[in-house]
Structure formats: C-alpha cells, structure tokens
Amino acid sequence: MKLFALTLTKTSDTSVHKLHAAVDDAVRNVYSNNVATYVEQDHTTFVIHAEGIFPLFQLDKKTDELYSKVAEAVSEWIIQEEEGRLIRAMIARDFDYKLEEDIASILSYCRPAQSSEEDEEAFEPTFEQAVARRKQMITQAVCAFLQEFTDLNLQGFIKFRLQDYMSELHEVVEYAIDEFLMDQQYQEFISLLKYFVYIQEAKIPTAHLIHKGGNEFTLLNDRMEPIDTSQTDATLTVEMLEKDINFEDVIVSTLISVSPRQICIHTRDPEVQVIKTITQIFENRVQLCEYCRLCHNLDRSAAADYNKG
C-alpha cells in the first residue's frame, strides 16, 4: 500500500540518500514493522517511495504522526541541503551578483556562526531562532499537504507552496547584502586612510594609546603627556565617513593628525573594534604592549578606584 512518494529533480545522489535515510527513520519511528522505503531513479529524477507491506500492515491512528515525522525530516533536509542553493540563486537572480567571490561573501552574512548578546538584549530573534521558525513553517506546510495528497514534488512544492518561506529567505538576503555593502564601504574607507598614513611624514616619535576599559581611552605623546584631541583635525574621518562623531573617529583622527612613527597600544582587550581599526590603518607602526610599567600602574589605579567604590 502506497503511503507517499517524494520526487526530487536535479539533486545530487548524496543529497537524495540523506533525505531517504531521514525519511526511512521517520517512517520506522512510527511503524517499526511491515513498511518499506526505497528510491527509484529515472535520469535526473529521483522518487522516494514509502509503502505499507500487506497483509500485516494496517492504517491506523498513527498516520497523522507519520506525516508529522516525515514533514520534520523533509523540513530539516530543505534547511540543510536546499536553503543554501535557494539563497545563492536569489543573490544571482534577484540582485544581479555574478562574481563567485561576491556571492560567497554575501552567503557568509546569511549564515552567521552565532548571534551576539547585544541582539538578544534588543529582543531580536537569534539566527538559531530564525532557522527554527523557518523549519516549523516548512513542517506545517508539508504535513498539511501529505494529509491530502500522496505525491509530493519537492522542488515544485518549494516554489509554489512555500511562498512565506521564500519571502523570509528574500529578507535574509536583503539584510546580508546591506551588511556586505557596508563592509565594502568600510574596507574602502580603511584603504583610503592607509594610503593617507603612508604618504604622510611622521610628526612625533611615539604615541601611547591607553585603553582603560570599555570605551575609555587616553592618548599620550612620547613624553607621556596627554595629547589634546581638541587641537587636532578631529573632523577628518568624520567628514570622510559622513556620520556622527564618536570616540573611535576622534581617536583615529587624532592619531592621523599627530602622525606618530610608532603607536604603542596598552590594552587588556586587543579585540576592541577601535584597536583593530587602528591596527589595520597603521599596520607595522602599531605595537601591542604585553605588560609594561605603565600597564602595571594602570592596574593598580583601577584596583584603587574599585576599592573606593
């Protein structure tokens, strides 16, 4: 007795066998005996069949559970095997990106490793939550379809029956392209500043950038005297970026204006964005301090402030 058949076209053997294995597990999870699943191939078309073996097999109240389990297997397969291809096609077709390098970069923004704590604090859905939502969307649609029909063409189903899912993927691609373009603009800006630094002669021997924690920084010259940021051209990077002034712009602008031959950065957190930016711009002029007397004094001062608090 035919339970259902899933048709796939232009799909790799490996991908088909992954789906077949998942569907077989789902079927046997509900009907442990007297069922069979197998794959038929005709050129580029594959059909995964699921059948009950008479006379011992009988339909019962487990059919809804069967369709639910199979739908979960199908949704997992679509997310893992088809979603990347669908996104890649959208990038090329809907947004006219042809270079493989650009497409690969945009894809990387579609699949972040994890969401930041800042996203969670802002009550934005994490990447994992977004994937789970799409998976649930597909599961419900597939389950409802199998309850009415026994033949399911997966590529056709995705194209014509999963419009909400495809719309969400389109939003993912739009966001990824926005991030990609912003990163391109940032890299172009960094390259411009690097060139400006390269052609500029050094004005002072050394500048010390002291990171006290968070967004608190102090700039000292080679005589360990504070560098007055108000006396430098702090609008340089702001005008070039065309955005509101912030502490990163002031620090970078000041360093470019005073043009030190060497920049010594005293920090316990070299991954802070402004430090990474300075390292990109000034390259071999930057030296990250591992732990000097100045750092030791800063630690003692921070401990004293903490004890006072």
Disulfide bonds with the S-S distance in Angstrom:
none
